[in-house]
Amino acid sequence: MPAKLRDLIKRLALLPLLRKDVASNGPAWLPFVLVLGAISAVAYADHLVVSISLVYLYILPVGLGAIFLRRKISYSLIAACVLFHDYYSPRYVNLGLRIFHNLSAMLSFAFVVYVIQRYMEQREALAKTVQQQRDDLLQDVELAAQVQRLFLPVGKPAIAGLEFAGMMQPARGVSGDYYDYIPIDAHTIQFVIADVAGKGVPAALLMSATAAAMQLEANHDRNMLEIVARLNTGIHSVSDGERYVTLLLAEIDTRKRTLRYVNCGHNPALLFRAKTGTLTRMNSSCPPIGISPEEICDLASADLIAGDVLVFYTDGVTEAQNQLGEEFGTDRLSAVVRRGASRSPEGLMMDIFRTAANFCSDVGFNDDVTILVVKCNFDGSPTGST
């Protein structure tokens, strides 16, 4: 018979004797070794010492039995310990005194077992309640994550002359990052990427509010400065300045081949110039959204040509750390963009993600990661490799 099968049979034979919480953790034989070892040691000491009664030492195996074994087995162990003690007791002791001594010891042991068992039952009930609450919380977080995913773009609008791809990977179940593509007309589209300060559920709730507000703005005039002003008023009213959102809103007009953007405290997006092979940073021009009641921003612009690549990202990418505490940083990100500028947006996006993930593989991402890549294809040239 294989050794693993023999071990399984032994374990199944011992499990009915153990408490449920003990049976589910660790090897099944260990509690029995402790209990039987304690009985043997105490019984041997009781055998050697005949001048005084050592019945009180049996409290050790009885207590261990109450901790590890089921209720009926624990109380049966009391009788076994009393019988051992009676067997090793001096025979010259009066029979009535021996019976009284054994009965009092049995009652004392029973009280000890009752107290320990009661404590263990309460501990099991508490652990079960905590586990149930944890499961309910995880289920609620998963539901919140599903709701969050509804705010992310499902498909890509068709804008002639542009190719783009985006992704968001939360560090936890829910995320404080957000991105979207919002078409204005057949040749104009807005891209938005945002990051809520903080992590966890509070950041996720504020991100959902930001995403909902941005999607409601789709029904209004798409003036970017007015969008930012209205969004700032709404976020500030619900956050009281304690939490804020960094946001970058960019608009590309493929007919005019122009880029206009406003950066509200967000990480500077990278604009790769295909003609010169240089990288331009789309730096912040105003404070993050939600800090102050009024948001005064400047609108920046740039001309685009075929082959230019835009890379938007959140600080989960650049602040990813390896086990030495080094950050991935903007320089490494820029190097990936330069070498992959000829690739498709999907290919470059995944290259950035994989490179950052490999960099922090020993530690993992400690923040949400969002990447959005836009490639200008004004002349209709074929997409690069993936």
VOBA-410855 format. One record per residue (C-alpha): residue in three letters; chain; x, y, z; residue number from 1. Coordinates in steps of 0.02 Angstrom, whole numbers, plus 50000, padded with zeros to 5 digits. Layout:
N
REC   r c  east north    up   k
REC ALA A     X     Y     Z NUM
...
This chain:
386
REC   r c  east north    up   k
REC MET A 50000 50000 50000   1
REC PRO A 50072 50171 49954   2
REC ALA A 50135 50276 50099   3
REC LYS A 50018 50420 50056   4
REC LEU A 49867 50305 50060   5
REC ARG A 49920 50233 50228   6
REC ASP A 49939 50409 50298   7
REC LEU A 49767 50455 50233   8
REC ILE A 49687 50302 50314   9
REC LYS A 49771 50342 50480  10
REC ARG A 49714 50521 50470  11
REC LEU A 49534 50472 50433  12
REC ALA A 49537 50353 50581  13
REC LEU A 49597 50489 50700  14
REC LEU A 49492 50635 50637  15
REC PRO A 49328 50582 50723  16
REC LEU A 49416 50594 50892  17
REC LEU A 49478 50772 50868  18
REC ARG A 49391 50939 50882  19
REC LYS A 49339 51012 50714  20
REC ASP A 49458 51158 50719  21
REC VAL A 49603 51044 50770  22
REC ALA A 49562 50914 50638  23
REC SER A 49568 51045 50500  24
REC ASN A 49740 51111 50548  25
REC GLY A 49904 51016 50558  26
REC PRO A 49941 50830 50569  27
REC ALA A 49806 50726 50655  28
REC TRP A 49931 50620 50751  29
REC LEU A 50016 50762 50845  30
REC PRO A 49876 50795 50973  31
REC PHE A 49870 50610 51016  32
REC VAL A 50058 50604 51040  33
REC LEU A 50047 50751 51160  34
REC VAL A 49902 50679 51260  35
REC LEU A 49970 50501 51270  36
REC GLY A 50144 50565 51307  37
REC ALA A 50077 50670 51450  38
REC ILE A 49980 50522 51522  39
REC SER A 50132 50410 51511  40
REC ALA A 50247 50536 51594  41
REC VAL A 50127 50574 51736  42
REC ALA A 50084 50390 51763  43
REC TYR A 50269 50345 51772  44
REC ALA A 50300 50483 51899  45
REC ASP A 50148 50423 51998  46
REC HIS A 50221 50248 51996  47
REC LEU A 50390 50304 52061  48
REC VAL A 50326 50417 52200  49
REC VAL A 50226 50321 52329  50
REC SER A 50246 50433 52480  51
REC ILE A 50129 50571 52418  52
REC SER A 49982 50580 52299  53
REC LEU A 50023 50649 52125  54
REC VAL A 49843 50651 52064  55
REC TYR A 49854 50838 52030  56
REC LEU A 49983 50804 51893  57
REC TYR A 49850 50719 51788  58
REC ILE A 49779 50892 51757  59
REC LEU A 49909 50905 51616  60
REC PRO A 49843 50763 51504  61
REC VAL A 49664 50805 51551  62
REC GLY A 49690 50986 51499  63
REC LEU A 49776 50936 51336  64
REC GLY A 49633 50817 51300  65
REC ALA A 49505 50954 51329  66
REC ILE A 49597 51067 51205  67
REC PHE A 49622 50940 51065  68
REC LEU A 49490 50804 51084  69
REC ARG A 49303 50801 51067  70
REC ARG A 49192 50820 51221  71
REC LYS A 49152 50635 51249  72
REC ILE A 49333 50583 51224  73
REC SER A 49391 50718 51346  74
REC TYR A 49275 50658 51485  75
REC SER A 49324 50477 51451  76
REC LEU A 49504 50527 51476  77
REC ILE A 49462 50583 51653  78
REC ALA A 49410 50407 51700  79
REC ALA A 49569 50335 51624  80
REC CYS A 49679 50455 51722  81
REC VAL A 49588 50418 51887  82
REC LEU A 49606 50231 51857  83
REC PHE A 49792 50251 51825  84
REC HIS A 49812 50348 51985  85
REC ASP A 49708 50223 52085  86
REC TYR A 49812 50080 52016  87
REC TYR A 49975 50160 52074  88
REC SER A 49907 50219 52242  89
REC PRO A 49974 50131 52397  90
REC ARG A 49862 49983 52445  91
REC TYR A 49873 50018 52631  92
REC VAL A 49764 50172 52612  93
REC ASN A 49587 50150 52678  94
REC LEU A 49465 50098 52541  95
REC GLY A 49338 50232 52585  96
REC LEU A 49471 50365 52583  97
REC ARG A 49533 50305 52414  98
REC ILE A 49357 50311 52342  99
REC PHE A 49330 50487 52411 100
REC HIS A 49498 50542 52344 101
REC ASN A 49463 50473 52171 102
REC LEU A 49288 50547 52163 103
REC SER A 49350 50719 52214 104
REC ALA A 49487 50709 52085 105
REC MET A 49362 50657 51952 106
REC LEU A 49247 50804 51994 107
REC SER A 49392 50924 51990 108
REC PHE A 49451 50859 51823 109
REC ALA A 49274 50867 51754 110
REC PHE A 49263 51050 51806 111
REC VAL A 49428 51088 51720 112
REC VAL A 49372 50999 51561 113
REC TYR A 49206 51091 51564 114
REC VAL A 49291 51262 51579 115
REC ILE A 49417 51225 51441 116
REC GLN A 49285 51150 51326 117
REC ARG A 49172 51300 51356 118
REC TYR A 49313 51419 51312 119
REC MET A 49357 51319 51155 120
REC GLU A 49175 51320 51098 121
REC GLN A 49165 51508 51119 122
REC ARG A 49329 51525 51025 123
REC GLU A 49262 51417 50883 124
REC ALA A 49100 51518 50877 125
REC LEU A 49199 51680 50871 126
REC ALA A 49312 51613 50733 127
REC LYS A 49159 51557 50635 128
REC THR A 49078 51728 50653 129
REC VAL A 49237 51817 50599 130
REC GLN A 49255 51700 50449 131
REC GLN A 49074 51732 50399 132
REC GLN A 49098 51919 50413 133
REC ARG A 49258 51906 50311 134
REC ASP A 49168 51805 50176 135
REC ASP A 49026 51932 50172 136
REC LEU A 49151 52075 50158 137
REC LEU A 49244 51989 50016 138
REC GLN A 49079 51959 49928 139
REC ASP A 49033 52143 49949 140
REC VAL A 49204 52197 49884 141
REC GLU A 49186 52083 49734 142
REC LEU A 49014 52157 49700 143
REC ALA A 49089 52331 49713 144
REC ALA A 49227 52280 49592 145
REC GLN A 49096 52219 49468 146
REC VAL A 49005 52386 49481 147
REC GLN A 49169 52477 49454 148
REC ARG A 49204 52378 49296 149
REC LEU A 49041 52444 49225 150
REC PHE A 49120 52618 49220 151
REC LEU A 49267 52559 49115 152
REC PRO A 49252 52562 48925 153
REC VAL A 49187 52400 48850 154
REC GLY A 49220 52435 48667 155
REC LYS A 49324 52557 48568 156
REC PRO A 49241 52696 48469 157
REC ALA A 49294 52703 48286 158
REC ILE A 49395 52861 48255 159
REC ALA A 49481 52865 48085 160
REC GLY A 49668 52893 48104 161
REC LEU A 49683 52834 48284 162
REC GLU A 49719 52668 48367 163
REC PHE A 49712 52649 48555 164
REC ALA A 49708 52521 48695 165
REC GLY A 49684 52532 48882 166
REC MET A 49692 52421 49035 167
REC MET A 49670 52435 49223 168
REC GLN A 49732 52309 49351 169
REC PRO A 49682 52340 49532 170
REC ALA A 49807 52304 49669 171
REC ARG A 49661 52248 49778 172
REC GLY A 49484 52193 49740 173
REC VAL A 49429 52371 49704 174
REC SER A 49525 52511 49621 175
REC GLY A 49553 52697 49636 176
REC ASP A 49603 52713 49452 177
REC TYR A 49492 52757 49304 178
REC TYR A 49510 52780 49117 179
REC ASP A 49390 52806 48973 180
REC TYR A 49374 52855 48790 181
REC ILE A 49236 52981 48752 182
REC PRO A 49201 53014 48567 183
REC ILE A 49145 53191 48523 184
REC ASP A 49112 53168 48337 185
REC ALA A 49178 53064 48193 186
REC HIS A 49352 53139 48202 187
REC THR A 49369 53200 48383 188
REC ILE A 49388 53100 48542 189
REC GLN A 49432 53135 48723 190
REC PHE A 49539 53022 48832 191
REC VAL A 49532 53030 49021 192
REC ILE A 49638 52945 49152 193
REC ALA A 49619 52975 49338 194
REC ASP A 49690 52915 49503 195
REC VAL A 49610 52940 49673 196
REC ALA A 49728 52974 49818 197
REC GLY A 49732 52825 49935 198
REC LYS A 49686 52643 49916 199
REC GLY A 49547 52524 49959 200
REC VAL A 49360 52552 49974 201
REC PRO A 49362 52742 50008 202
REC ALA A 49467 52773 49852 203
REC ALA A 49357 52656 49751 204
REC LEU A 49198 52748 49803 205
REC LEU A 49272 52916 49752 206
REC MET A 49333 52841 49589 207
REC SER A 49156 52779 49552 208
REC ALA A 49089 52954 49586 209
REC THR A 49221 53027 49470 210
REC ALA A 49182 52902 49332 211
REC ALA A 48995 52933 49348 212
REC ALA A 49023 53122 49340 213
REC MET A 49133 53105 49185 214
REC GLN A 49003 53000 49096 215
REC LEU A 48867 53125 49142 216
REC GLU A 48977 53261 49067 217
REC ALA A 48960 53172 48899 218
REC ASN A 48787 53252 48885 219
REC HIS A 48856 53428 48909 220
REC ASP A 48969 53542 48810 221
REC ARG A 49137 53453 48800 222
REC ASN A 49240 53607 48843 223
REC MET A 49382 53530 48943 224
REC LEU A 49411 53676 49061 225
REC GLU A 49226 53684 49104 226
REC ILE A 49222 53495 49129 227
REC VAL A 49367 53506 49251 228
REC ALA A 49287 53653 49343 229
REC ARG A 49120 53563 49364 230
REC LEU A 49206 53402 49414 231
REC ASN A 49311 53493 49543 232
REC THR A 49156 53573 49620 233
REC GLY A 49069 53405 49635 234
REC ILE A 49219 53310 49704 235
REC HIS A 49262 53447 49829 236
REC SER A 49084 53448 49895 237
REC VAL A 49090 53262 49938 238
REC SER A 49272 53249 49994 239
REC ASP A 49291 53413 50092 240
REC GLY A 49468 53427 50026 241
REC GLU A 49527 53274 50123 242
REC ARG A 49532 53165 49968 243
REC TYR A 49575 53219 49793 244
REC VAL A 49587 53153 49616 245
REC THR A 49728 53176 49493 246
REC LEU A 49660 53181 49317 247
REC LEU A 49724 53205 49141 248
REC LEU A 49598 53247 49006 249
REC ALA A 49658 53251 48825 250
REC GLU A 49568 53285 48661 251
REC ILE A 49631 53232 48490 252
REC ASP A 49560 53303 48329 253
REC THR A 49615 53189 48187 254
REC ARG A 49559 53311 48053 255
REC LYS A 49663 53454 48122 256
REC ARG A 49793 53332 48189 257
REC THR A 49801 53424 48354 258
REC LEU A 49810 53374 48536 259
REC ARG A 49739 53480 48676 260
REC TYR A 49748 53428 48857 261
REC VAL A 49733 53483 49037 262
REC ASN A 49833 53394 49173 263
REC CYS A 49765 53411 49350 264
REC GLY A 49909 53349 49457 265
REC HIS A 49921 53184 49364 266
REC ASN A 50078 53093 49309 267
REC PRO A 50142 53175 49149 268
REC ALA A 50088 53074 48998 269
REC LEU A 50223 53036 48870 270
REC LEU A 50212 53096 48690 271
REC PHE A 50332 53003 48577 272
REC ARG A 50376 53102 48420 273
REC ALA A 50395 52982 48275 274
REC LYS A 50489 53107 48167 275
REC THR A 50625 53151 48293 276
REC GLY A 50618 53000 48409 277
REC THR A 50601 53114 48561 278
REC LEU A 50485 53105 48710 279
REC THR A 50385 53253 48772 280
REC ARG A 50304 53256 48943 281
REC MET A 50127 53320 48962 282
REC ASN A 50157 53402 49130 283
REC SER A 50030 53460 49258 284
REC SER A 49963 53637 49242 285
REC CYS A 49845 53643 49392 286
REC PRO A 49818 53559 49562 287
REC PRO A 49725 53395 49583 288
REC ILE A 49536 53397 49580 289
REC GLY A 49445 53415 49745 290
REC ILE A 49578 53504 49847 291
REC SER A 49510 53682 49833 292
REC PRO A 49337 53750 49789 293
REC GLU A 49401 53831 49630 294
REC GLU A 49508 53751 49496 295
REC ILE A 49607 53869 49385 296
REC CYS A 49688 53773 49243 297
REC ASP A 49779 53806 49081 298
REC LEU A 49745 53715 48920 299
REC ALA A 49900 53650 48829 300
REC SER A 49910 53596 48649 301
REC ALA A 50025 53509 48526 302
REC ASP A 50026 53461 48342 303
REC LEU A 50028 53278 48294 304
REC ILE A 50094 53182 48146 305
REC ALA A 50074 53004 48087 306
REC GLY A 50168 52882 48200 307
REC ASP A 50160 52988 48357 308
REC VAL A 50119 52888 48513 309
REC LEU A 50036 52946 48674 310
REC VAL A 50057 52847 48835 311
REC PHE A 49947 52886 48986 312
REC TYR A 49978 52795 49150 313
REC THR A 49951 52803 49337 314
REC ASP A 50085 52803 49472 315
REC GLY A 50058 52617 49500 316
REC VAL A 50174 52593 49351 317
REC THR A 50314 52714 49392 318
REC GLU A 50310 52684 49581 319
REC ALA A 50319 52494 49567 320
REC GLN A 50465 52438 49675 321
REC ASN A 50582 52290 49670 322
REC GLN A 50644 52204 49828 323
REC LEU A 50787 52329 49842 324
REC GLY A 50663 52473 49856 325
REC GLU A 50705 52544 49684 326
REC GLU A 50560 52619 49587 327
REC PHE A 50523 52575 49406 328
REC GLY A 50523 52761 49370 329
REC THR A 50489 52869 49219 330
REC ASP A 50658 52835 49138 331
REC ARG A 50627 52648 49125 332
REC LEU A 50451 52683 49062 333
REC SER A 50520 52802 48930 334
REC ALA A 50644 52670 48872 335
REC VAL A 50503 52545 48847 336
REC VAL A 50402 52673 48749 337
REC ARG A 50549 52715 48636 338
REC ARG A 50588 52536 48592 339
REC GLY A 50405 52489 48567 340
REC ALA A 50341 52643 48477 341
REC SER A 50323 52547 48314 342
REC ARG A 50212 52416 48393 343
REC SER A 50024 52417 48399 344
REC PRO A 49944 52508 48548 345
REC GLU A 49893 52340 48623 346
REC GLY A 50069 52272 48602 347
REC LEU A 50153 52425 48678 348
REC MET A 50029 52429 48822 349
REC MET A 50062 52247 48866 350
REC ASP A 50250 52273 48846 351
REC ILE A 50244 52414 48974 352
REC PHE A 50141 52310 49094 353
REC ARG A 50249 52154 49078 354
REC THR A 50411 52253 49098 355
REC ALA A 50348 52338 49256 356
REC ALA A 50279 52173 49323 357
REC ASN A 50446 52086 49295 358
REC PHE A 50536 52230 49380 359
REC CYS A 50432 52209 49539 360
REC SER A 50401 52022 49522 361
REC ASP A 50475 51984 49694 362
REC VAL A 50363 52111 49779 363
REC GLY A 50215 52138 49664 364
REC PHE A 50122 52298 49625 365
REC ASN A 50076 52396 49780 366
REC ASP A 49956 52512 49688 367
REC ASP A 49828 52504 49549 368
REC VAL A 49902 52500 49374 369
REC THR A 49817 52588 49228 370
REC ILE A 49893 52610 49055 371
REC LEU A 49816 52694 48904 372
REC VAL A 49909 52699 48736 373
REC VAL A 49855 52801 48585 374
REC LYS A 49940 52790 48416 375
REC CYS A 49916 52914 48275 376
REC ASN A 49886 52828 48108 377
REC PHE A 49833 52978 48004 378
REC ASP A 49906 52913 47840 379
REC GLY A 49823 52743 47857 380
REC SER A 49988 52651 47877 381
REC PRO A 49974 52471 47940 382
REC THR A 49979 52437 48125 383
REC GLY A 50144 52382 48199 384
REC SER A 50177 52212 48272 385
REC THR A 50090 52160 48432 386
